Amino acid sequence: MSKKTYGVNGYIEWVANISVGAARLQVPFTGGATTKYGIVPAEYATSDPVIQSIIENSCHYRSKRIFRLKEEPDTAAVRGKAPETVNVGCLADAAGVLRDRFKVPTVKITSAEAAHRIGLEHNIRFTGI
């Protein structure tokens, strides 16, 4: 199952209480901010299909108070395929590929080993570095 990240605007932290029959599910959203540059929504990420279904069928999601920010494919499903080979000239080129394709922050790619490790997590094998 893919990993889905949900967001809610206007809160730094918020715990959504979602009714599930007679029970309630508490979903903690964290990491939000309001700055002069814009709003960063509070986020909650899960790869559990049951929790994803509960969130997506809740009244908060239907009223657009909770919204989906992004969906990442399951890395276990990607591992079954042969890695794509990408020829790069230097570490900066490898960092650019990971940044552009997978939104990996450049600060995480500090060495050739880190580029190879992160590349393999995303099913890419770098040659030339």
HUQUI-V752196 format. One record per residue. N is the residue number from 0. RES is the residue in three letters. D_CENTER is the distance of its C-alpha to the mean C-alpha in Angstrom with 1 decimal. Layout:
[[N;RES;D_CENTER] [N;RES;D_CENTER]]
This chain:
[[0;MET;13.1] [1;SER;9.7] [2;LYS;6.7] [3;LYS;6.6] [4;THR;5.7] [5;TYR;9.3] [6;GLY;11.2] [7;VAL;14.9] [8;ASN;17.0] [9;GLY;20.1] [10;TYR;19.2] [11;ILE;18.3] [12;GLU;18.0] [13;TRP;18.8] [14;VAL;19.4] [15;ALA;19.6] [16;ASN;22.5] [17;ILE;22.1] [18;SER;25.3] [19;VAL;25.3] [20;GLY;29.0] [21;ALA;30.9] [22;ALA;28.0] [23;ARG;25.2] [24;LEU;21.6] [25;GLN;20.3] [26;VAL;16.6] [27;PRO;15.9] [28;PHE;13.9] [29;THR;13.9] [30;GLY;13.5] [31;GLY;15.1] [32;ALA;17.8] [33;THR;20.5] [34;THR;21.9] [35;LYS;24.5] [36;TYR;21.9] [37;GLY;20.0] [38;ILE;17.9] [39;VAL;14.5] [40;PRO;13.4] [41;ALA;13.1] [42;GLU;9.8] [43;TYR;9.5] [44;ALA;7.0] [45;THR;9.1] [46;SER;10.0] [47;ASP;13.6] [48;PRO;15.1] [49;VAL;17.8] [50;ILE;15.8] [51;GLN;13.8] [52;SER;17.3] [53;ILE;18.8] [54;ILE;16.4] [55;GLU;16.8] [56;ASN;20.6] [57;SER;21.0] [58;CYS;23.2] [59;HIS;20.6] [60;TYR;18.2] [61;ARG;21.4] [62;SER;22.6] [63;LYS;19.4] [64;ARG;19.1] [65;ILE;15.7] [66;PHE;13.6] [67;ARG;10.5] [68;LEU;8.2] [69;LYS;6.0] [70;GLU;6.3] [71;GLU;5.7] [72;PRO;9.2] [73;ASP;10.7] [74;THR;11.7] [75;ALA;15.0] [76;ALA;15.9] [77;VAL;15.3] [78;ARG;17.5] [79;GLY;20.4] [80;LYS;20.9] [81;ALA;22.7] [82;PRO;20.7] [83;GLU;21.2] [84;THR;23.6] [85;VAL;23.1] [86;ASN;26.1] [87;VAL;25.5] [88;GLY;28.2] [89;CYS;26.6] [90;LEU;23.7] [91;ALA;22.9] [92;ASP;22.7] [93;ALA;20.2] [94;ALA;18.0] [95;GLY;18.4] [96;VAL;17.4] [97;LEU;14.1] [98;ARG;13.5] [99;ASP;14.6] [100;ARG;13.1] [101;PHE;9.6] [102;LYS;9.3] [103;VAL;10.1] [104;PRO;12.2] [105;THR;15.8] [106;VAL;16.9] [107;LYS;15.2] [108;ILE;17.4] [109;THR;20.8] [110;SER;22.8] [111;ALA;23.4] [112;GLU;22.5] [113;ALA;19.0] [114;ALA;18.6] [115;HIS;19.9] [116;ARG;17.8] [117;ILE;14.4] [118;GLY;15.9] [119;LEU;16.9] [120;GLU;13.5] [121;HIS;12.6] [122;ASN;16.2] [123;ILE;18.0] [124;ARG;21.2] [125;PHE;22.6] [126;THR;26.4] [127;GLY;28.5] [128;ILE;27.0]]
